[in-house]
């Protein structure tokens, strides 16, 4: 008994017309045809590089036009393909490898499936043997009981994990508070002084934080080869605006096609770095760093486990740190200038509100094994501006800056 005709037909229907194999991570394009995600992306890139233009009429089957950023994951088809693989494997497994007969008996002594010829062999004499269908129900009930027990264990594990997370966050708050006090230099108390000063000079404290961070400041500019087609960069590559221009650009594996993002040009491999982002004209933004070769498509997830360390401002949720579970950040005032500090050897990424000189958030210690780059996600009516380094003069206001389309 081999693979049934029905399974063969299902395999043919679910195969990619490009690679002729069962689809891997299937996606649908505008016309409704589906392909492997990797196959259609390679096809798109190949044709684009040969013509120098985006594909206008290019479905491999019907030639209908499609855009790479409009790919839609076909989860239903992916689930069907998983079932087909299981059916094909099961169909081949249900044959005795020695006698090529159907395995319709079960030896309870050895926990082994048998064919009728195996049952007559001396090694199984005296064993308790029954039809597979008869013992299936008994094992099914035992499996259901085991699943219930596993479910209870999982619930207990989640409760313990939540408790540990709360304790860790509480400790981080204490640690951050202690770190801030360490930066304040207290004058030694003298007994002969008639007055005790109980206030600190906020402007001097802010100056110390600002001076300390800017010792490691780097001049960051935007990389047009990574910019989403709807983003427009200024001539000096310091300002980015969401334009919804839908401009046809040269195909690039570095470009973000799904989300309106852009990277900085600078590579961070070792040492300490600091850069600033003006968000005074933006109501919604994402700022931080990421691994240089993070995914650019639908599979992009802005979490540390996937190579992103960013904070996000939006009208609905306010300011949050995009940890595995987003962390709400409560500030007394909205930041106008955000500072990003990176210490690669120490595994530290911290954010500062440079309007007040206060600490915003520090991600848990990480191990950076790949090159990092500045990361920005831009939203409508929310331009971002990168001021020049302090030793080159304070960053000029972005107002009136000429804008060009990214190329």
C-alpha positions in Angstrom: 0.0 0.0 0.0 1.6 3.3 -1.1 0.5 6.9 -1.0 -3.1 7.1 -2.1 -4.3 8.9 -5.2 -6.1 11.4 -3.2 -2.9 12.4 -1.4 -1.1 12.6 -4.7 -3.7 15.0 -6.1 -3.6 17.2 -2.9 0.2 17.3 -3.2 0.0 18.4 -6.8 -2.5 21.2 -6.0 -0.5 22.4 -3.0 2.9 22.5 -4.9 4.6 25.7 -5.9 4.7 26.2 -9.7 8.2 27.7 -9.4 10.1 25.1 -7.4 7.7 22.2 -8.0 7.8 21.3 -4.3 5.1 21.5 -1.6 4.9 25.2 -0.7 7.0 26.5 2.2 5.4 29.5 4.0 2.9 30.0 1.2 1.8 33.6 0.3 -0.9 34.8 -2.1 -0.5 37.7 -4.6 -3.1 40.0 -6.1 -4.5 37.6 -8.6 -5.1 34.9 -6.0 -2.3 32.4 -7.0 0.0 31.2 -4.2 3.7 30.5 -4.1 6.5 29.8 -1.6 7.4 33.1 0.0 11.1 32.6 -0.8 10.4 31.6 -4.5 8.2 34.6 -5.3 10.6 37.0 -3.7 13.6 35.5 -5.7 11.4 35.6 -8.8 10.5 39.3 -8.1 14.1 40.3 -7.4 15.5 38.5 -10.5 13.0 40.1 -12.9 13.4 43.5 -11.3 17.3 43.3 -11.6 17.0 42.3 -15.3 14.5 45.1 -16.2 15.6 47.7 -13.8 11.9 48.3 -13.0 9.3 46.9 -10.6 7.2 44.1 -12.0 4.0 45.4 -13.6 2.6 42.2 -15.1 4.4 39.3 -13.6 2.5 36.4 -12.0 4.3 33.3 -13.2 1.0 31.6 -14.0 -1.4 34.3 -15.3 1.0 37.3 -15.7 -1.3 39.6 -13.6 0.5 42.5 -12.0 1.5 42.4 -8.3 3.6 44.2 -5.8 6.0 42.6 -3.4 4.7 44.5 -0.4 1.2 43.2 -1.0 2.1 39.5 -0.4 -0.5 38.0 2.0 0.4 34.9 4.1 -1.9 32.0 3.2 -2.2 30.4 6.7 -5.1 28.1 5.6 -3.0 26.6 2.8 0.0 26.3 5.1 -2.1 24.2 7.6 -3.4 22.0 4.8 0.2 21.3 3.6 1.2 20.3 7.1 -1.8 17.8 7.1 -0.7 16.5 3.7 2.8 15.8 4.9 1.5 14.0 8.0 -0.9 11.9 5.8 1.9 11.0 3.4 4.2 10.0 6.2 1.4 8.0 8.0 0.5 6.1 4.8 4.1 4.9 4.4 4.5 4.1 8.1 1.6 1.8 8.2 3.4 -1.0 6.3 5.6 -3.6 7.9 9.2 -2.9 6.7 10.1 -6.6 6.8 7.0 -8.2 5.2 5.4 -5.2 3.4 2.0 -6.1 5.0 -0.5 -3.9 6.8 0.3 -3.2 10.4 -3.2 -3.9 11.9 -2.1 -5.7 15.1 -0.6 -4.3 18.4 1.6 -6.3 20.8 0.9 -4.9 24.2 3.9 -6.7 25.8 6.4 -4.9 23.6 4.3 -1.9 22.6 4.9 -2.6 18.9 2.7 -2.7 15.8 2.6 -6.1 13.9 1.4 -7.5 10.7 -0.2 -11.0 10.5 3.1 -12.6 9.5 5.0 -11.0 12.4 2.4 -12.4 14.8 3.2 -16.0 13.7 6.9 -15.6 14.5 8.4 -17.3 17.6 9.5 -14.0 19.2 5.8 -13.0 19.7 4.5 -16.3 21.0 2.6 -16.0 24.3 2.3 -12.2 23.9 -0.9 -10.3 24.3 -1.9 -9.2 20.8 -5.0 -7.3 19.8 -6.4 -5.4 16.8 -5.2 -1.8 16.5 -8.8 -0.6 16.4 -9.7 -2.3 19.7 -6.8 -0.8 21.7 -7.0 2.6 20.1 -9.8 3.9 22.3 -8.1 2.8 25.5 -4.9 4.7 24.6 -6.9 7.7 23.5 -8.5 8.0 26.9 -5.1 7.7 28.6 -3.8 10.4 26.3 -6.7 12.8 27.1 -6.0 12.3 30.9 -2.3 13.1 30.3 -3.2 16.2 28.3 -5.4 17.5 31.2 -2.5 17.0 33.7 -0.1 18.8 31.4 -2.6 21.7 31.1 -2.7 22.1 34.9 1.1 22.0 35.1 1.3 24.7 32.3 -1.1 26.9 34.3 1.0 26.6 37.4 4.1 27.4 35.3 2.5 30.6 33.9 1.5 31.8 37.4 5.1 31.3 38.7 6.5 33.0 35.6 4.3 36.1 36.1 5.4 36.3 39.7 9.0 36.1 38.8 8.6 38.8 36.1 6.9 41.1 38.6 9.8 40.6 41.1 12.4 41.2 38.4 10.7 44.5 37.2 10.5 45.7 40.8 14.2 45.1 41.2 14.9 47.0 38.0 13.0 50.0 39.3 15.0 49.9 42.5 18.3 49.5 40.5 17.4 52.4 38.2 16.6 54.7 41.2 19.9 53.8 42.9 21.8 54.5 39.6 20.2 58.0 39.4 21.3 58.8 43.0 24.8 57.7 42.2 25.1 60.4 39.6 24.3 63.1 42.2 27.4 64.4 43.9 26.6 65.5 47.5 28.9 68.0 49.2 30.3 66.9 52.6 28.3 68.4 55.5 30.1 70.9 57.7 29.0 71.4 61.3 29.8 75.2 61.4 27.4 76.0 58.5 24.2 77.6 59.8 22.1 76.3 57.0 21.7 72.8 55.5 21.0 72.8 51.7 18.4 70.1 50.9 17.9 70.9 47.2 20.1 70.0 44.2 20.8 72.2 41.2 18.7 70.5 38.4 20.4 72.5 35.6 23.9 71.4 36.8 22.7 67.8 37.1 21.3 67.9 33.5 24.5 69.4 32.3 26.5 66.5 33.8 24.3 63.9 32.1 24.4 65.7 28.8 28.2 66.1 28.9 28.7 62.5 29.9 26.6 61.1 27.1 27.9 63.4 24.4 31.5 62.1 25.0 30.4 59.1 22.9 28.2 61.0 20.4 28.4 59.9 16.7 27.1 61.7 13.7 24.2 59.6 12.4 22.7 60.0 8.9 19.9 58.0 7.1 20.6 55.2 4.6 18.4 55.7 1.5 19.0 52.1 0.3 17.0 50.9 3.4 14.2 53.4 3.3 10.6 52.3 2.6 9.3 53.6 -0.8 6.8 55.9 1.0 9.6 57.7 2.9 11.3 61.0 1.7 14.7 61.9 3.0 16.3 65.4 3.1 19.3 66.2 1.0 21.6 66.0 4.0 19.9 62.7 5.1 19.1 64.0 8.5 15.3 64.3 8.2 12.8 61.7 7.1 9.1 62.3 6.3 6.2 59.9 5.5 5.0 61.0 2.1 2.9 58.0 0.7 4.6 58.7 -2.6 4.6 55.0 -3.7 7.6 55.7 -5.9 9.0 52.8 -7.9 12.6 52.2 -6.6 15.4 49.9 -7.6 14.9 46.5 -6.0 17.1 46.0 -2.9 17.3 43.3 -0.3 18.1 46.0 2.3 14.9 48.0 1.7 11.9 47.9 4.0 8.8 47.1 1.8 6.1 46.4 4.4 6.6 48.9 7.3 7.7 52.6 6.8 11.2 52.1 8.3 14.7 53.3 7.6 18.2 52.6 9.1 21.1 54.8 9.9 24.2 54.5 7.7 26.5 53.9 10.7 27.6 50.3 11.7 28.1 49.7 15.5 30.4 46.7 16.1 32.2 47.5 19.4 32.6 50.3 21.9 30.2 52.9 23.1 27.9 55.1 20.9 25.4 57.9 21.5 23.1 59.7 19.1 20.1 62.0 19.3 16.7 62.2 17.5 14.5 65.2 17.5 10.8 64.2 17.9 9.4 67.6 18.6 7.3 67.6 15.4 6.2 64.0 15.7 3.3 62.5 17.6 4.0 58.9 16.7 7.5 57.3 16.3 9.7 54.3 16.9 13.4 54.9 17.7 16.3 52.6 18.7 18.8 50.2 17.3 18.5 46.8 15.5 20.7 44.1 14.0 21.9 45.2 10.5 20.3 42.2 8.7 16.9 42.0 10.5 13.9 40.8 8.4 12.3 43.6 6.2 9.0 41.9 5.4 5.8 40.6 7.1 8.0 38.4 9.4 9.5 41.5 11.1 8.9 41.6 14.9 10.2 44.5 16.9 11.4 42.6 19.9 14.8 41.9 21.4 14.5 38.2 20.5 14.4 39.2 16.9 17.1 41.8 16.9 15.2 45.0 17.8 15.7 47.3 20.9 13.3 50.2 20.4 10.9 52.5 22.3 7.6 53.7 20.7 5.4 56.8 21.2 1.8 56.6 20.0 -1.5 58.5 20.9 -3.3 55.3 22.1 -0.7 53.8 24.5 1.7 56.7 25.1 5.4 55.8 25.5 6.3 52.1 25.6 9.4 50.0 25.5 9.0 47.2 22.9 10.2 44.4 25.1 8.8 40.9 24.5 5.8 42.1 26.4 5.6 45.9 25.8 6.5 47.9 28.9 4.6 51.1 29.6 6.8 54.1 30.4 5.3 57.0 32.4 7.1 60.4 32.0 6.1 63.7 33.5 6.6 65.5 30.2 6.7 64.5 26.5 10.3 64.3 25.2 11.3 66.7 22.5 14.8 65.3 22.0 15.5 61.5 22.6 19.1 60.3 23.3 20.1 56.7 22.6 23.2 55.3 24.3 24.8 51.9 23.3 27.5 50.0 25.1 28.2 46.9 23.1 30.7 45.2 25.4 28.4 45.8 28.4 25.3 44.7 26.5 23.4 47.9 27.4 21.0 50.0 25.4 19.5 53.1 27.2 17.2 55.9 26.3 17.2 59.4 27.7 14.8 62.4 27.6 17.4 65.1 26.7 14.7 67.8 27.3 15.0 67.2 31.0 18.2 65.1 31.2 16.3 62.2 32.7 16.6 58.5 32.1 13.7 56.8 30.2 14.5 53.1 29.9 17.3 50.5 29.8 16.8 47.2 28.1 17.8 44.0 30.1 21.5 43.1 29.4 22.0 41.6 26.0 24.8 39.8 24.1 25.4 41.5 20.7 27.1 39.2 18.2 26.1 41.0 15.0 26.5 44.5 13.7 24.0 47.0 15.0 22.5 50.1 13.3 20.2 53.0 14.3 16.6 52.2 13.6 13.6 54.5 12.9 9.9 53.9 12.0 8.1 56.9 10.6 4.4 57.8 10.6 2.2 60.2 8.8 2.5 63.9 10.0 5.4 62.8 12.3 8.8 63.7 10.7 12.0 62.8 12.5 15.2 64.9 12.5 18.8 63.9 13.4 20.7 66.9 14.9 24.4 67.2 14.1 27.0 66.3 16.8 27.4 68.8 19.6 31.1 69.5 18.6 29.8 70.5 15.1 27.3 73.0 16.6 23.8 72.4 17.9 21.5 70.7 15.4 19.6 73.2 13.3 15.8 73.2 13.3 14.2 70.9 10.7 11.8 73.6 9.6 12.2 74.6 6.0 14.6 71.8 5.2 14.3 70.7 1.5 13.1 67.2 1.0 14.0 64.7 -1.8 12.6 61.3 -2.5 14.8 58.4 -1.4 16.7 56.9 -4.2 
